[in-house]
Each structure stands twice: as structure tokens, then as C-alpha cells.
Amino acid sequence: MSINPSIPTSKKIDKSLPIVEKYKKYMSQSQAFKYFPIVIAKAKNARIWDLDGNEYIDFLASAASYNIGHSNDAVVKAVKQHLDKFIHYCLYLYHEPVAELSEILVKITPGDYEKKVVIGLSGGDANDTALKAALAYTRRPRIASFTYSYHGTTALDIAVGGSFDPDLRSTIPFHNVFFLEFPDTYRCVNNIEDPVQCGEEYLSMIDTFFKKKYAGESFAAMIIEPVQGDGGVLVPPENFMRGVRKITQEYGMVLIDDEVQTGMGRTGKLFAIEHFNITPDVIVLGKALGGGMPVSAVVGRREIVESAPPQSFFATSAAHASSVAGAIAAVKYVLENKLDEVAAEKGRYLAKRLGELKEKYEVVGDVRGLGLMLGVDIVRDKKSKQPDRTLALKIIWRAWEKGLIMMTYGKYGNVLRIAPPLTIPYEDMDRAVNIIDESIKDAVEGRVPDNVVDYMAAWK
């Protein structure tokens, strides 16, 4: 066992534990969200090492942030070179990297309309900016979002975040947010199994909402994730997404496409919205955009993004010059190495391997996703589809002990989240699937202690 008897593992983690205890003593638990008691010492491509020298395959990529792999040489070089010039200066003065990144994003994002860019620090602040721009542009009071969505943790992000506890949302002084049902084709309403019919059913509910409950013309924007990540890797049917776009156009709503988790090649397209052949009014980027550096962006129609008064989206550290230099290197790496195509190919392979586990185990109810954004739905049994959060947590704990970093999320907290770097070698994917296989077997057969569930501050 570890030197801390409250941690149910025999894994050697002695050097990590003092840091873990310091976190617990000084860091707010409102920010902490820890699964495993390890401290990262080094990370490269798809591998992580902790302070005790344990090596792990990374199937999480820091919440889908490291599409180009940990400590990518191009990003490290670009950031170091810029740090030697100057670290940052607020946007009272011009930065060459900021101009270059803005130009690149205008060129590569969907939409042939005139665009403008706002560069920030995180996906959350970018979503906040996009929402404020839509409110300013339309002068309308309401926003439509979706159940189990996640868009960040600013006050406005929490207000539109369907995955947050309603009690927390009630503390936010913005209550003009209305939540629509996001399609779940595995557990579709009315037990519909056909994806197209499922999409039509959810569209019908949305159409009724805007026609009979609240006038669509009173809504400034609809914010949507093209693949709902924290909801459990929910991929909406194409007809649903096309219908949503039609509805927003009919009522003059701004369609905000939150690509913070899905962008930069993750789903097998440069942007996930491209799977559905629709064009949003505003696209929001973060996470992988910076290649590990804190960079986000709002890219949208000029008239929307410039509708707020000057300085409305100003922040002293926003468009951080050295970080943006890293982002330029990251974007170029994605484009030059066609990582969207790589993700599509590797995603098909990994989904096939995970599908073998679905055939093997009664508790693997569904394997779904696009590219290298995949989810494994853990259930009591295939017939009932009853989510099994406890079993899912036991699986990822045992996987960690065996050398694989993975987490759970989803509206029931039972989905194994699989989002490795797009640069992950095939042999690492094979080894990871073998670990998941072994971990499911151990968890099902009762070889993982029940109290691991109490230890993890996991997604619920």
C-alpha cells in the first residue's frame, strides 16, 4: 500500500503524496478536480511520468488540449524564442504574433463572410466573449443552450452550462437562459433507435419550444457544442444540426459554435462543425489552439464580433504575446501534418479496437464519437442501458494503476473519456486498449476496492 493508508492502491507514489497533501491544505476544492494521487514530473507526446518515475500512456491529453502531443518541439521553440524578446505587453501596443494568428484563424475557419477575431486566454473567457457579442449585436435578452452542455466557468458560462447544478446556476444574476434537449442517440427519447428519427424528434421539441413557449425572435443566440463532450461524447445526427441551423436563421439568432474541445482536428475534421455541412456565425476555440499555452479565440462575423463598444473584451493578459507565438506554431503543426486526417484514421482504428470490448463485455453498452474524441458508455447491462458510474470509476482507477491516464464524464458520470494526443503511436493505442480490457475484467470480477470511488473527486 502507499504511505497514505486512505489511498487504496499498492502503486508506488510516495514522492507525489506530500504535494497532494499540500494541494489539499492550501488549494480551494472549488477548483481542484483530481482523479489520481500523482504529480506530473515530465510529459512528452502521449506519455506522462510522475515524481516516482511511473510512466503512463495519456488518453486524456489534459482534457483534449494536447492535440499535437505534450511538449511539442515546435511550440517549445516558438515560445522560448519569443520569451527572449519580451514576455508580453497588454494590447495598448501591437504584437506581431497576435496579428499573424488572427490572420490564420480568419483563413482556416468556416464561413466566407468577413470575419474578425478576439484572442483570449481560455475557452471559458472566449465563450463569455462570444455570448456578450451576440447580446450586444441583437439587443435581445435571451440565450438558448442545451442540457448537459459545458462552456466554461465565468458567470455567463455557468449560466449557459447545462452540466452545472441548478442551485449554482441560480446564484448567477443572469436568468434569461433556456435549455433545450441535446440528442442522445444511445438513449433517445421514446426509445427511438434510428438516428435520423431521433434527430427529428429532438428537433420537433425545439421547434415547439420556440413556437409555443418563448418567441424565437426574443433570443440573441444559441450556443452549441457540435459534439457534446462533458455530456458524454454525444454526437448529434446530421439532420439535427442542419435543423438547428435552420431554426437560428429563421429567428435571426446568432449560432455560436463552441469548438473549444472539438477543434483543431480532434474529431477528424479541422472543426467538428464541418461534419454537418453547416456554417456558424461565431466559432469559439481554446484548449488545443495553444498547443499547451493558454490561448483562446472568438472568430466570427465582423458585424457581430465588433458590435460591442471598444475595450469591451479587453483584458491585460489577453492575447498573451509569448503564448500566441506558441499557438501559431501549434496551428501550423496541425495544418502541415494534416492532423485532422490523422485523427480520422486513428479514430477509426481505435473505435474498432474499443468495439471489440463492447462485444466482449456486457457492461460496455456503447462506443461512440468522432475521430479521436471517443466515449465508452459503462452500463449495468446492455438491455437496460442503466449507467454504472461506480464501475466506470473502478475501471479508470485500475487503468491508472496499470499505466493509463483516463477519466470519466457524461451526464451520468459513467462514460470513459478517450481523447489522446492526435500524435499518439498505434502501439500506445493498442497497449491502452489492452489495459482497459484488463481493467474492466478486474472491476467486473470484484478485484478493485469499493472505496476508490470515495477517493476520487470525479465528474458526477
N, C-alpha and C positions, 0 to 999 in steps of 0.2 A: 504493500500500500504506500501511498505518498506520505510525506511527513505531516500532512494535514489530514487527520482521520475523517474530516467531514467531506472530503472529496473521494467519491467511490471509484478509485482507479489504482491499479498497480503500476501505472506508467511513471517513469522517472521524470518528475517535473520540479525537483527540489529548488533549482535556481529561479524558476518562474514565480514560485509561491510568495516570496517577500514582496515582489512587485504587485502581485494580485492583491495581497493584503493591504498594500499602500493605496491601491485603487479604491478598495472598499472603505478605507478610512477617510480619504480626502475627496474622492470624486463623487459628484452627485449621481445618485442612482437614476435620476430622471434622464440622464444622458447615457449612462452605461447600458450595454445590451450584450452581455457576454455569454458565450456558449461554453467555451473550454478554458481551463486554467493554465494557459500558456502565454508567454511573452515572446513576440517575434524578435529574432536576432538578425535575420537576413532573409531576403526574398529575391528570387531570380526566375524569370519566365513563369513556369507553372509550379514552382517548388517554393516551400517555406521551411525555414529552420527556426527552432525555438532556442532559448538560452541553454537548455540542457543538451543541445545537439540533435534532438529528434527532427527528422525530416518528414515533410508532408507533401502530398500532391494537393494542389489548391483547386477545388471545384467551386469556389465562391468568387475568387478574383476581387476581393474587397467589395462585395455587392455589385458585381459586374462593372467594376471600374477599370480593371487592367486588361482591356481587350488586346493590347499589344504586349502583354506579359509584364511581370514585375521588373522594375529597374531596367527598362528598355534602354539600350546603349544610346540610341539617337536622342531620346528625351533627356537622359542624364547629361549628355554632351551639350545640348542646346541650353539647358538651364545653367550649367556651370559657366558656359561662355558668357551668358547674359549677366550672371552674378558678378563676373569680373568687371563688367562695365558699370552697372548700377543695379540695385535690387528692385526698386520700384519708386515711382513718384505718382501722386494722385493725378487725376485727369485734368488738372489745371494746365498741364503741359502734354504735348503729343508723344506717343510711343510708337516706334516703328513696328514692333511685333503686333500691337493691337490693330493697326491699320491692315497689316498683312492677314491676320486671322479673320478679320471681318470680311475682307475681300474673298478669301477662300470659302467661307461659310455661305456667302451670298451666291457663289457659283455652284456649290455642290448640293444645296438643299432644294427640295421640290418646290415648284412654282416658277412660272416665267414672268411674274409680276415684279414691279420694282420693290426691292427689299431694303430694310435697314436692320442693324444689329445692335444689341445691348449685351455687353460682356460682363459677367459677374464672377462669383466665387463658388457657388454651389447650385445644384439643381433646384433646391428649395427656393433660393432667392430668385432664380430665373423664372420659376413658375409664379412666384409672387409678382414679379415684374410683368409677366405676360397677362395675368389677371387684371392688374391695375391698368395696364394699357387698354385692355378690352373695355373696362368700365369707363375709362376716360373717353374712348373713341365713340362708344354707343350712347353714353349718358343714360344707360338703363341700369336698374337696380339689382337684377338677379343674375345668378350663375347656376348653371346645370353641371352636376358632376355625377359620379357613378358609385354605387355601393362597392365597398371593399377597395376603393382606389387609394393610392398614396402619391402625394405630390410634394412632400417636404414638411418642415416643422415651423415655418413662420406662422404668425397668427392667421393670415389669409390661407396659407397652405392647409393648416389644421381645419379651418372652416370648410374647405372643399374636400378634405380627406375622408373618404368613406370607410377607411380601415380604423379610424380613431374611435375611442369610446365616446358615445354621445354626451356623456357627462363632461368630458374635456371640451368637446366642441361647443357645449352650451356656455362655457366661460369666455368664448371669443365674441367680441362685440360686433359680429357680422353674421346675421342670421338669414340672409336672403340667398341661401344655398339650398338647392333641391336635388335629391339623389335619385337617379334613375337606376334601373336594374341592368347590370352588365351580364352579357351572356355567359353561361356556364354550360357548354355542350355536353359535359360528362354527367352533370346533374341538372339537366334542363327542366324548366317549369313544365308541369303537366306530363312529365316522363317522356317528353319527345326525344327521339333518338336521332332523327335525321337532322344534320347540322343546318341545312337550308331552312327547314321548317322551324327549327329552334331560333334561328336568326329572325325570321318573320314574326314569331311570337313575341320576342323582346321588342322588336320594332313597333309592333302593334300597341304594346303597353306605353311606349314613349310617345307615340302619335296621340293616343288617348289622353295622356298627361297634358300635352300642350294644347289640345283642342278643348278639353272639358274641365281641367283643373286650373291651370295657370296659363295665361296667354303667352304664346311663344314670343310675341313681339316685346314682351317685358324683360326678356333675358339678354344680357350683354354677351354672354359666352357659354360655350360648352367645352369643358376640359376633359380630355380622354387619353388614356394610355392605349396605343394600338395593340399591345399585348399587356394584359394586366398582370404585373409582376407580383406585388405583395398580396394580391388576391389569390395567388396560387398558380401562376403561369396559365392564365385563361386566354385562349386565342379565339377571338370572336369570328364568326363566319363572315365571309367577304360581303355577302348581301346585307348583313347588319351594318357594317362600316359604311358601305355605299349609301344605305338608307339614312344613317346618321348624318352623313354629309349633305344629303338632300334636304333633311329637316332643318339643319342650321342655315342653309342657303335660303330656304323658304321663309324663315323668320328673321333673317338678317343677323343671326348670331355669329360671333367670331368663333371659329373652330380652332381650339388650342390643342396641338398635338404634343403630348408630353413624351419625349423620346429620351429622357434622362437615363433610363435603364436599358432601353431597346436600341439606342442609336449607335452610330459608328461601327456598323457591320455585325452587331451581336446576333441578329435574327436571320442572317443570310442575305440581307439587303443592307445597303448603307444606312437607310432609315426604315423602320418597320412599317411605316405608313405606306411604303411602296408596294407591299404585298397586296394591298387592297385597291390599288389604282385610283386613289383619291388624293387631292391636294389640300392641305390645311391652310388656314390664314396665317397661323403662327406656329412655329416649331420651337420646342424647348430642348436644350441639350445640356448635359453635365457629365458626371462620372467619367466615362471613357474619353470624353473630349480632351481632358487634360493629360491623359496618359499617366495619371498618378498625381498630377498637380491640381490644385483647387481652381478650376476654371469652369464656368458655365456660359451659356449664350441663349439669347432670345433672338430668333431670326423670323421676320415677318413682313407683312405688307407695310410699306413705308407709312401710309396714312394711319395705320393702327399703332405702330411702334413709336411714331413721333407725335401721337395725339396728346400726350401729357405735356405739361409745361417743362421748360428747360430745368435741368438738375433734378427732375422727379426720380430718376433712377440712379442718382449719383451715390457712390459710397467710396470712402477714402482708399480702401484696398481693392476695390473692384477693378477688373481688367489689369490685374497684377502683372507687371511687365515681365518678370522672370518666369512666372507661371505660364503666361501666354506664350512665351518662347518655347516652353515645353509642349504646350498644346499644338503649336504649329508643327513641331516635329512628330507628334503623335498622329495628327490628321494625315500628314504626308506619308507616314509609315503605313497607315491603314490603306490609303489610296494606292501607293506604289506596290504594296504586296497583295493587293486585292483581297483583303481580309474578309470582306463580305462574302466573296465566293468561297474562300477557305472555310468560313463558318458554316455555310450551307452544306458543303461536302462533309466536313467533320460532324456536323449536326445530324446528318442522315445516318452516318456510321454509328454515332453514339446512341441515337434513338433506337436503332436496330438492336444494339447490344443490350440496352435497358429493356427493350421489348421482350428479350429472352427471359428476363427476370419476371416480367408480367405473366408469361406463360408458365413459369416455374412455381410462382408463389401465389397463393390465394389472397394474400394481404396486399399485393400490388394491383391496385384497381385500374390505374390509368397511367400512361406515359404520354406526355403531350409537350408541345412547344414548337418553336421555330428556330432553326439554326442551332446555336449553342446557348439558347435560353430554353432550358427544359425543366419539367417538373415531373416528379414521381409521386402519385397520389396513394398514400398508405391508408388502407381500409381494414375493417374487421373481416369483411368477406366481400367477394365480388358481387354477389346477388344484392345485398343490402346497400352497398356503397357507403356504409357508415364510416365516417372519418375516424382514424385512430391516431390521435395526436401523441398519446403516450408511447405507442410503439414506434412512431416516427422519431421521437426524441431518443429512444433507446438505440435505434439504428444509427443515428448520426453520432452518438456517444461512442458506440463500439467502433464505428468507422474512424473516428478521431484516434482512438487507441491503436488502431491498425495503420494509421498514417495517411488519413484522408480528411481534409477540411471541407465540410459541407454543413448546411444549416437547413432548418425547416421554416416554412412560412405558409401563407394561404389563409383564407377566411376561417378555416377550422384549425389552422396550425399543424396540419398533417402532411404537407407537401414537401418532399425533399427538393431543395433548390439547387439546381445544377447550372452553373454559369462560369465555366473555367475560362482562362485566357484563350483567345482565339488562336494563339500560337502554341497551344498545348500539343506535345507529340502524341501520336497514336498509341505508343506503348504506355504512356501515362494514362490515357483514357481506358485502355484495356485493364491495367492494374487497378484503376479506380473502380471499375465495374466489378472486378473480382472481389474487391474489398466490400463493396455494397452487398454483393451476393452473400459473402461470409457473415456480414453484419446482420442482414435480415434473418439469416438462419439462426444466429446466436440469439437475437432478440425474440424470435418466434418460439424458440425452444427454451426460453427462460434463463439464459446464461448472462443476461445483462441486469444488474441490480435495479430494483424499482426506484430507489432514491436518487438515481441520476436525474430524474425528472424534476425533483425538488431543487437540485443544484443549479440547473441551467436557467438563466434569465431569458427564456426563449420567447419567440413570437407566439402570441395567443390569438 
